[in-house]
């Protein structure tokens, strides 16, 4: 695995907390919303997280940060809550001066990403959600047994999180990576102790139960990819299906795994990141063919780029290797999506968004 060198900086949130964020790689920007149990420094040596960082930064700039109370970010007295986490994400992307970017949300980071994307559609080119949920445990109408299990997990954290023996933390690890190797399990046990305090961990887990972005999910306008492991022991597969069903036009990809955090040695890891890589390439925020008009497919954006150059249907057909009739139908579909009535209106909108500006390849 290649050298993952990073640059760490800090930014201030609305309430004055310092959030640590880091950049890895080069290329179009991808922001990973903070989720539980991260540490900007230790994750780079992790047999669990390092493979993720290598994949997410492949051919792009990965911006990630430690949530407040975790890793290198400030420990604060603020009560953990969704609104605070969304404000922290906003502070990071503003400090990093990213006008537009792809957004990746894992686990509860999915809810944070949904809330941000719904409120800032002009900033998010596309959304990738992995192992996420729209509703926390208490918002899912849990059975008495499920509610009791949730309370028990908080009790275990309060009692055993900071102890030298990993026995109590092992319960938590088993929910995240039940099929982990001894090395991966040992590292994840230690990450829990290193990343945050028992008190903050307990408060955070409690706050997860009250998350509900079901309504906000319906307002997400950008292309969205939702992936979820069928055997996820931490977030039920049905919650992944529910989440994908709430986001207009979202594509859902089931993964064959029992792990909440996919591990490098399992087939689902390669399948997952191949899907993510292709999706991000299609909706590249740094390219006028990918960033604007997120409702268009890549082929439709290519066609719109040719329209913006003033090519007629016959010329477009020759360039794309299609029949003139096919091009005519595709042009009509693009007009409908852009809600324009004429070719002239489509060209104006396309040129305003930067289409047709670069020379065609010879």
Secondary structure, 3 states (H helix, E strand, C coil): CCCCCEEEEEEECCCCCEEEEEEECCCEEEEECCCCCCCCCHHHHCCCCHHHHHHHCCCEEEEEECCCCCCCCCCCCCCCCHHHHHHHHHHHHHHCCCCCEEEEEECCHHHHHHHHHHHCCCCEEEEEEECCCCECHHHCCCCHHHHHHHHHHHHHHHHHCCCCCCHHHHHHHHHHCCCCCHHHHHHHHHHHHHHCCHHHHHHHHHHHCCCECHHHHCCCCCEEEEEEECCCCCCCHHHHHHHHHHCCCCEEEEECCCCCCCCCCCHHHHHHHHHHHHHHHHCCCCCCCCCCCCCCCHHHHHHHHHHHCCCCHHHHHHHHCCCHHHHHHHHHHHHHHHCCCCHHHHHHHHHHCCCCCCCCCC
